C-alpha cells in the first residue's frame, strides 16, 4: 500500500463509534475530499488559463476563480466540521446548499429545467444515505413544495423565468453536468452499499463467533453439569453403602451370636474335658468351623462397607455365595428363600467388592418384590443361578413377585428413581448397572411383566489370561 492510499484512508476514516453514523461519516468524507480535489484542479486550470489571456476573458477567468475559491472554502469548512465529529451538521449544510441550488435553478430558468430536477434527485438520494431514509421522504416533500410554489409564481407572472434554453440543443457542458450528477448519485449509492455489505459481513462473522462461543459454552455447561452429577452420584453412592451396611448389620450380628455361643461352649468343654484326644479334637474342629463362619460373615461385611478399588481374578461362585450370606437375614424377615444354583464356576477380573455390591443390590430388589409376608405369591423364592460358556458368565436373579409395570420398566436403572418411597432412595439398581457395565464391561438387562415376576440377567466377560484367583495385578 503506497503513501497516498494510507493518507487517503486516514483522511476519510470516521471518528464516530456508532456503526451507522460512522458509515455515513465515511461517505461524506469521501465526497468532501473528492470535491476538494476536483475544485483544486479547476482552480489551477482556471488560474493558468487567466494568466495567458487578456481583457474580458481574463476578467471572466478571475470571476470563475473566485467562485471556485468560494466552493473550495465551503467544502473545506464542511470537511473540518466532519473531522471534529460534526458530520451530521456538515451533511445538513451540504444538502441545504444543494437544495437551494436546485430551487434557484428552477426559479431562474423554470422548474422543468433538467439540471434542476437532477439536483433535486441528487439531494433526495444523498439525504437518504447521509442522514436517514425518513429524512429522504422529508426532502422529497420539501422538493415538491418548492416546485409547486415556483410553478405558481411563474403562472401568475410574479417572476419571469429565462426560457431561452428551451429552443437550444444541449451543449457539451450540459451533458457533462448531467453525467457528473449521475456519477455522483451512483458513487454515493456504491459507497453506501459497500459499507452496508461490510457491516453485514462483520455482523455475520460476529454471529458465527457468538454461535461458536454459545456452542462451546453449552458444551462446557454440559460437561460441568455431568461432572457435578457424577460427583453427587458418588457421594450418594457412598451414603447408600452405609445405609446398606445398617440394614445388613443387624441381621449379620444376629447370625454371629449362634456360632459365637457354640464357640464359647466348645472352648468350655475343651477346658473341662478329660484328657481325651478324640473328644478334644472334635471340639476343636467345631470351634474352628464356628470361627471360620464368623470370619466369612465379617469379611463379607468389611468388603461391602470398605469400597476400595482392588482388582484381581476371583471366583464368581464365591461372590454369589457371600452375597447370599449378606442378605440371609433380610430374606428371613420377608419370609423369602434365596436358592443358589451354581454347578459350575467362572473366573473374572475386576473388583470383587464392587461385584458383591451389585449382586447384593439385585438380591435385595428381588426380596422386596414380595410386598408382605402374607403375600399370596405361589412361591416366595429368589433364584440365583450361574451359567458359563467359552466367553462369558451369565448370572440371573429371578423372583416370582408382583413384577414391574410396563410404564416403570424403562426407568428402573435411572439414578434416584424408585417406587418404594419408604424403603430406598433409587440408587441400588443404577449402581448395579454402572458396576457391571463400567467396571466389568458387561451387561445388565431385565425382563418383567405385571404379576409374572422379574428376571435380572448379568453378563460378565470371562478372564482370558491364565491368572491365579486372589492375585492382584
C-alpha positions in Angstrom: 0.0 0.0 0.0 1.5 3.3 -1.2 1.7 6.5 0.9 -1.2 8.2 -0.9 -3.5 5.2 -0.1 -2.5 5.4 3.5 -3.1 9.1 3.6 -6.5 8.8 1.9 -7.6 6.1 4.4 -6.6 8.2 7.3 -8.3 11.3 5.8 -11.7 9.6 5.3 -11.6 7.5 8.5 -14.7 8.2 10.5 -14.4 9.3 14.1 -17.8 8.1 15.3 -18.1 4.9 17.4 -21.6 4.2 16.2 -21.5 1.9 13.2 -24.3 3.6 11.3 -23.1 7.1 11.9 -19.5 6.0 11.1 -20.7 4.7 7.7 -22.4 8.0 6.8 -19.4 10.0 8.1 -17.1 7.9 5.9 -19.3 8.5 2.8 -19.4 12.3 3.5 -15.7 12.5 4.0 -15.1 10.7 0.6 -17.5 13.2 -1.1 -15.9 16.2 0.6 -12.3 15.2 -0.3 -13.3 14.3 -3.8 -15.0 17.7 -4.2 -11.9 19.5 -2.8 -9.6 17.6 -5.2 -11.8 18.5 -8.2 -12.1 22.1 -7.2 -8.3 22.3 -6.7 -7.8 21.0 -10.2 -10.3 23.5 -11.5 -8.7 26.4 -9.6 -5.2 25.6 -11.0 -6.6 25.2 -14.6 -8.5 28.4 -14.3 -5.6 30.3 -12.9 -3.3 29.1 -15.7 -5.9 30.0 -18.3 -6.3 33.5 -16.9 -2.5 34.1 -16.9 -2.3 33.5 -20.7 -5.4 35.6 -21.6 -6.2 39.3 -21.6 -9.2 41.6 -21.5 -12.6 40.2 -21.0 -11.5 36.6 -20.9 -9.1 37.4 -18.1 -11.8 39.1 -16.1 -14.2 36.2 -16.7 -11.5 33.7 -15.6 -10.9 35.8 -12.4 -14.6 35.6 -11.6 -14.6 31.8 -12.2 -11.6 31.5 -9.9 -13.4 33.4 -7.2 -16.3 31.1 -7.5 -14.1 28.0 -7.3 -12.3 29.5 -4.3 -15.6 30.1 -2.6 -16.7 26.5 -3.2 -13.3 25.2 -2.1 -13.5 27.1 1.2 -17.1 25.9 1.6 -16.2 22.2 1.3 -13.1 22.6 3.4 -15.2 24.0 6.2 -17.6 21.1 5.9 -14.8 18.6 6.0 -13.3 20.3 9.0 -16.7 20.0 10.8 -16.8 16.3 10.0 -13.3 15.8 11.4 -14.4 17.5 14.6 -17.2 14.9 15.0 -20.0 17.1 13.5 -20.5 15.1 10.3 -24.3 15.2 10.7 -24.3 19.0 10.8 -22.0 19.2 7.9 -24.3 16.9 5.9 -27.3 19.0 6.7 -25.4 22.2 5.5 -24.3 20.4 2.3 -27.8 19.1 1.5 -29.3 22.5 2.2 -26.8 24.1 -0.2 -27.6 21.6 -3.0 -31.4 22.1 -2.3 -31.0 25.9 -2.6 -29.1 25.5 -5.8 -31.8 23.2 -7.3 -34.5 25.7 -6.1 -32.6 28.7 -7.6 -32.2 26.9 -10.9 -35.9 26.2 -11.0 -36.7 29.8 -10.1 -34.3 31.2 -12.6 -34.9 29.0 -15.6 -38.1 27.2 -14.9 -39.0 24.1 -12.8 -38.8 21.9 -15.8 -35.1 22.5 -16.2 -33.4 19.1 -16.4 -30.5 20.3 -14.2 -32.8 21.5 -11.5 -34.7 18.2 -11.4 -31.5 16.2 -11.4 -30.2 18.2 -8.4 -33.5 17.5 -6.6 -33.0 13.8 -7.3 -29.4 14.1 -6.1 -30.5 15.8 -2.9 -33.2 13.2 -2.1 -30.7 10.3 -2.7 -28.0 11.8 -0.6 -30.4 12.7 2.2 -31.4 9.0 2.5 -27.7 7.9 2.5 -26.1 10.7 4.6 -28.9 11.3 7.1 -31.7 8.7 7.1 -34.4 7.1 5.0 -37.0 9.2 6.8 -35.2 12.4 6.0 -35.2 11.4 2.3 -39.0 11.4 2.4 -38.9 14.8 4.1 -36.6 16.2 1.4 -38.8 14.8 -1.3 -41.8 16.5 0.3 -39.9 19.8 0.5 -38.8 19.5 -3.1 -42.4 19.0 -4.2 -43.4 22.1 -2.2 -40.6 24.2 -3.7 -41.5 23.1 -7.3 -45.2 23.8 -6.6 -44.5 27.3 -5.2 -42.1 28.1 -8.1 -44.7 26.9 -10.7 -47.4 29.0 -9.1 -45.2 32.1 -9.1 -44.4 31.5 -12.8 -48.0 31.0 -13.7 -49.3 34.2 -12.0 -46.4 36.2 -13.5 -44.8 37.1 -10.2 -41.5 36.0 -11.7 -40.4 35.6 -15.3 -38.0 32.7 -15.8 -35.5 32.7 -18.6 -36.9 30.2 -21.0 -34.4 30.7 -23.8 -32.8 27.4 -23.2 -35.9 25.5 -24.4 -35.1 26.2 -28.1 -31.4 25.4 -27.6 -30.0 22.0 -28.0 -27.9 20.6 -25.2 -24.3 21.6 -25.3 -21.3 19.7 -24.2 -21.3 21.4 -20.8 -24.9 20.4 -20.2 -24.1 16.7 -21.0 -21.1 16.9 -18.7 -23.1 18.4 -15.8 -25.8 15.7 -16.2 -23.2 13.0 -16.4 -21.5 14.3 -13.3 -24.7 14.3 -11.4 -25.4 10.7 -12.4 -21.9 9.7 -11.4 -22.3 11.4 -8.0 -25.6 9.6 -7.4 -24.0 6.2 -8.5 -20.9 6.9 -6.4 -22.9 7.7 -3.3 -25.0 4.6 -3.7 -22.0 2.4 -4.3 -20.2 3.7 -1.2 -23.4 3.2 0.8 -23.9 -0.4 -0.4 -20.2 -1.1 0.0 -20.2 0.0 3.7 -23.5 -1.9 4.3 -22.0 -5.0 2.9 -19.0 -4.7 5.1 -21.3 -4.2 8.1 -23.2 -7.3 7.1 -20.0 -9.3 6.7 -18.9 -8.2 10.2 -22.4 -9.0 11.6 -22.3 -12.5 10.1 -18.8 -13.0 11.4 -19.8 -11.8 14.8 -22.9 -14.0 14.7 -20.8 -17.0 13.7 -18.3 -16.3 16.6 -21.2 -15.9 19.0 -22.7 -19.2 17.8 -19.4 -21.0 18.3 -19.0 -19.4 21.7 -22.5 -20.3 22.6 -22.0 -23.9 21.4 -18.7 -24.1 23.4 -20.4 -22.7 26.4 -23.2 -25.2 26.1 -20.6 -28.0 25.9 -18.8 -26.6 28.9 -22.0 -26.3 30.9 -23.0 -29.9 29.9 -19.6 -31.2 30.9 -19.6 -29.3 34.2 -23.2 -30.5 34.9 -22.1 -34.1 34.2 -19.2 -33.7 36.5 -21.3 -32.3 39.3 -23.9 -35.0 38.7 -21.2 -37.7 38.8 -19.7 -36.2 42.0 -23.2 -36.1 43.6 -23.8 -39.6 42.5 -20.6 -40.8 44.0 -21.4 -39.1 47.3 -24.9 -40.6 47.3 -23.5 -44.0 46.4 -21.1 -43.8 49.4 -24.0 -42.8 51.7 -26.0 -45.7 50.1 -23.3 -48.2 51.2 -23.6 -47.1 54.8 -27.4 -47.4 54.5 -27.0 -50.9 53.2 -24.5 -51.6 56.0 -27.0 -50.6 58.6 -29.6 -52.9 57.0 -27.2 -55.8 56.9 -25.5 -55.3 60.2 -28.5 -56.2 62.4 -29.0 -59.5 60.7 -25.3 -60.4 60.4 -24.7 -59.6 64.1 -27.7 -61.8 64.9 -26.2 -64.6 62.8 -22.9 -64.2 64.7 -24.5 -65.0 68.0 -25.1 -68.6 67.3 -21.6 -69.5 66.1 -20.1 -67.4 68.9 -22.2 -69.2 71.5 -21.2 -72.5 70.0 -17.5 -71.5 70.0 -17.8 -70.5 73.7 -19.4 -73.8 74.7 -16.8 -75.8 72.8 -14.0 -73.9 74.5 -15.6 -74.6 77.9 -15.8 -78.2 77.1 -12.2 -78.3 76.0 -11.2 -76.6 79.3 -13.3 -79.1 81.4 -12.9 -82.3 79.4 -10.7 -85.2 80.5 -7.5 -85.9 78.6 -9.4 -87.5 75.7 -7.8 -86.7 72.4 -10.8 -87.8 70.4 -13.3 -85.5 72.2 -10.8 -82.7 72.3 -10.2 -83.0 68.5 -13.9 -82.9 67.8 -14.5 -79.9 69.9 -11.5 -78.0 68.4 -12.8 -78.8 64.9 -16.2 -77.4 65.8 -14.7 -74.3 67.3 -12.6 -73.8 64.2 -15.7 -74.1 61.9 -17.6 -71.6 64.1 -14.6 -69.1 63.9 -14.4 -69.6 60.2 -18.1 -68.9 59.8 -17.7 -65.6 61.8 -14.7 -64.7 59.7 -16.7 -65.2 56.5 -19.5 -63.0 57.7 -17.3 -60.3 59.0 -15.2 -60.4 55.8 -18.2 -60.0 53.6 -19.4 -57.1 55.8 -16.0 -55.5 55.6 -15.7 -55.8 51.8 -19.3 -54.5 51.4 -18.5 -51.4 53.6 -15.0 -50.6 52.6 -15.1 -49.6 48.9 -11.6 -49.6 47.7 -10.6 -50.5 44.2 -8.8 -53.8 44.4 -8.7 -55.6 41.0 -8.0 -59.3 40.9 -9.0 -62.5 39.4 -11.8 -64.0 41.5 -14.4 -66.7 41.6 -17.9 -65.6 40.6 -19.5 -68.5 42.6 -17.7 -67.3 45.8 -19.1 -63.8 45.2 -22.6 -65.2 44.8 -22.2 -67.3 48.0 -21.0 -64.3 50.0 -23.9 -62.2 48.7 -26.5 -64.8 49.7 -25.0 -64.8 53.2 -25.2 -61.0 53.4 -28.9 -60.9 52.6 -29.9 -64.0 54.6 -31.4 -62.1 57.5 -33.3 -59.7 55.2 -34.7 -62.7 53.3 -35.9 -64.4 56.6 -37.6 -61.2 57.6 -39.6 -61.2 54.3 -40.2 -64.9 54.5 -38.2 -65.4 51.3 -35.9 -68.2 50.5 -32.7 -67.5 48.4 -31.8 -70.5 46.3 -28.5 -70.6 44.5 -27.7 -72.9 41.6 -24.1 -72.8 40.5 -22.9 -76.2 39.4 -20.0 -74.6 37.5 -17.7 -71.7 38.3 -16.2 -68.8 36.4 -13.3 -66.5 36.9 -13.5 -62.8 36.1 -11.1 -60.0 36.6 -12.0 -56.8 38.4 -13.1 -55.5 41.8 -14.7 -58.3 43.8 -16.2 -55.9 46.3 -17.9 -54.0 43.5 -19.5 -57.1 42.1 -20.6 -58.2 45.5 -22.3 -54.8 45.8 -24.1 -55.3 42.5 -25.3 -58.8 43.4 -26.5 -57.7 46.9 -28.5 -54.9 45.3 -30.2 -57.3 42.8 -30.9 -59.8 45.6 -32.3 -57.0 47.8 -34.6 -55.8 45.0 -35.8 -59.3 44.3 -36.6 -59.9 48.0 -38.6 -56.6 48.1 -40.6 -57.9 45.1 -42.7 -59.7 47.7 -44.6 -56.9 49.4 -45.6 -58.6 52.6 -45.1 -61.8 54.5 -48.8 -62.8 53.9 -48.5 -62.3 50.1 -50.4 -64.8 48.0 -47.4 -65.4 45.7 -47.2 -69.1 44.7 -43.6 -69.3 45.9 -41.6 -66.8 47.9 -38.3 -67.7 46.3 -35.4 -65.8 44.8 -33.4 -68.0 42.4 -29.7 -67.1 41.9 -28.1 -69.1 39.0 -24.7 -69.1 37.3 -24.1 -70.4 33.8 -21.0 -70.2 31.7 -19.8 -70.6 28.2 -16.5 -70.2 26.5 -16.5 -66.4 26.7 -18.9 -65.2 29.4 -20.6 -65.9 32.7 -24.3 -65.3 33.0 -25.8 -64.6 36.4 -29.6 -64.4 36.8 -31.6 -63.2 39.7 -35.2 -64.2 39.4 -38.2 -63.6 41.7 -41.8 -64.6 41.4 -43.3 -61.5 42.9 -45.7 -58.8 41.5 -43.5 -57.8 38.6 -42.6 -54.4 37.2 -45.4 -52.3 35.4 -44.7 -51.6 31.8 -44.6 -47.9 32.3 -42.0 -48.2 35.1 -39.7 -50.8 33.4 -37.8 -48.3 31.2 -36.8 -46.1 34.2 -35.7 -48.6 36.8 -32.0 -48.1 36.1 -32.2 -44.3 36.3 -30.5 -42.8 39.4 -32.9 -41.8 42.2 -35.8 -43.5 40.5 -37.8 -45.6 43.0 -41.3 -46.9 43.5 -40.5 -47.8 47.2 -40.5 -44.3 48.8 -40.1 -45.7 52.3 -37.5 -48.3 51.6 -34.9 -46.8 49.3 -33.5 -43.8 47.5 -33.4 -45.2 44.0 -29.6 -45.9 43.7 -29.5 -49.7 44.1 -30.3 -50.8 40.5 -28.5 -47.8 38.9 -25.4 -48.6 40.9 -25.5 -52.3 39.9 -25.8 -51.4 36.2 -22.9 -49.0 36.4 -20.7 -51.6 38.2 -21.5 -54.3 35.7 -21.2 -52.2 32.5 -18.5 -49.7 33.5 -16.2 -51.8 35.9 -16.6 -55.2 34.2 -17.5 -54.2 30.6 -20.5 -56.5 30.9 -24.3 -56.0 30.5 -27.3 -55.9 32.9 -30.8 -56.4 31.5 -34.2 -57.0 32.9 -37.3 -58.9 31.8 -40.6 -58.5 33.7 -44.3 -58.5 33.4 -47.0 -57.4 35.8 -47.8 -60.4 38.0 -45.2 -62.6 36.3 -42.1 -61.8 38.4 -38.8 -60.3 37.3 -35.5 -61.7 35.9 -32.3 -59.7 36.0 -29.6 -61.0 33.8 -26.0 -60.1 34.4 -23.4 -61.0 31.7 -19.7 -60.8 32.6 -16.8 -61.5 30.2 -14.5 -64.2 31.5 -10.8 -63.6 32.2 -8.9 -64.8 29.2 -5.5 -64.8 30.8 -4.1 -67.7 32.8 -4.2 -65.7 36.1 -4.4 -67.1 39.6 -7.5 -66.3 41.7 -6.9 -63.9 44.5 -3.7 -62.4 43.0 -3.7 -58.7 42.5 -2.5 -57.2 39.1 
